[in-house]
Amino acid sequence: MNVSPASAESLRAALAGLLDGLPPSQTAKAVDRLIAHYRGTTPTDAPVLRDRSDVAAYAAYRMPATFEAARGALDALRAAAPEWTPATHTDVGGGTGAAGWAAADVWDGRPPRTTVLDWAEPALALGRELAGGVLDAEWRRERIGTALRLAETDLVTVSYVLKELTEGDRTALVTEAARAARGAVVIVEPGTPDGYERIIAARSVLIGAGFTVAAPCPHSGACPIAPGTDWCHFSARVSRSSLHRQVKGGSLPYEDEKYAYVAAARFPVAPAPGRVVRRPQIRKGLVLLDLCEPEGLGRATVTKRHGPLYKQARDAEWGDSWPPAEEG
């Protein structure tokens, strides 16, 4: 199949004009309902995206952010396994296909063929429309729950889905993803305390199924964060198009999407030696980096006396591997 390269820019181009012809009041109501869902809970038998206006509002309101979060998690997987390239990808609960776009962007030289599974037919229809000529993808309606059975595939992604499931369905879905994935599983959730808890639970299931954590953790041992004291999450900068600003009612040209994730693999990986788990603090003549390392949580202080490492510390971002690989 001949397709054009997928990227944030091509996704924004596909989204352009999406809301044309829809009454602004109808779109605003759909966005309000989606925000309420995103901050609350929805039963698994009540699809969030009911019709095209819902789906169009969702795509404009959330798709750029979920794309960036999924791309951040997949980028981290690729950094831990640079020689591995998935040929096939199943995106469970993929809706309009943000994770498929992210996978095609991360492995842009050889993008995988994606199968998007979701229970909302309007989301699948719009996802298929947006992806025309860009993604090599199949769109299939499936109920996401305990009864779901996945065909074997190289990569399974589950993005912003676990929140909508019961605890039993979550465990069943992650277990099924682990069974079906020949290579890797990547799970993304909102960067909230409860989103982190769902990621930690999924991480335990994947490790129990024989997977090795590739990212963000520098190890596959127990998370060093004491339950209830903090949570591990990261941030992705999302560029807002004029359409995005219109739907979200904002004026800034960007926003920050907070997300939590785990990427785990069946094959050998090289996790980060340490991970920057907070926004670096830049002071006069020094940089403070909060890190998760194999030995636990710690803080690195990098000063001008560290030479080139100081500049690298000033350029470091939340979520980066640390220390950086030596050039040579």
C-alpha positions, 0 to 999 in steps of 0.5 A: 500500500502506498501511503504518505509519511505520518507525522504531527503535521500530517495529522493536523492537516487531516484534522483541518476542516473536521468541524466544518458544517457542525453547529458551534453549539453542538460541538461545544456541548460534545466537548463539554461532555468529553471533558466530563468523561475524561475527568470522571468515569464511564461504564464499559457498556456506554461508548463515549463517542456516540455519533460523528459530532462527538467523534469530530469534537473528540478528534479536535479536542483530544487526538493531538494530545493522545498522539503526542503521549503515544509517540513519547512512549513509543519513542522511549521503547525505540530508544531502548530497542533501536534495532527492533522494528514492528511489522504489525501493530494492534491498537486496542481501544484505538478510537480515531487511531492516534496511536497508529499515527504515532507508531507510523511516525516513530518507525517512519522508515518502515511503519507497521501495519496497524489494526485499530480495535474499538467498540465505537463505530463512529470513531472507527469510521472517522479514523478510517477517513482521517487515515486515508492515504497516510496510514496502512491500517485496518479498522475493526469493531470489537468490544473491549473487555474480558472476552476480547481475543487478539491475533498475534502481532508484533506490537500492542498498544493500549492508550487511554483505555484502562480508565474506562474498564472495570478492574477485572477487565483491565487485568484481562486486557493486559494479560491478553495483550501480553499473550498476543504480543510477539515483541512489545506492549505499550500502555498509556494512561493519563498522568494522574495519580489513578492513571499511574496506579493503573500503569503500575498494575499493568506493569506487574502483569506484564512482568509476570508474563515474562516481559522486561520493562523497556521504559520509562523505568531503568529496571524491572524491579518494584517501583521505588515510589511509596504508594500514595506519596507521589506518582510517576508521569511525564509531559508532552508539548502539544502544538495547537492549531487554530482549529484546536484553539477554537475547540478548546477555547484557549489562546496559547499556541501549545499545551502540555499533556501529562501522561503515564506509561509503561513499555515492556518487551519480550526481547532484550532491551537497554533501558535508560541508565536513569530517567529524569522524572521531574522538570529539571531545575536550572539555577545559576551555575547548576542544574538539579535533576530528579532521577529514577535509577536502578538503585531508587530515586535520587537527585543529580547536581550538575555544575559548570565544573562538569564541563560538557555535561553541564550543557547537556544537563541544561538541555535535558528535559523531563522524561529524558534518559540520564546520563546521556550516552557518550559520543564517540 
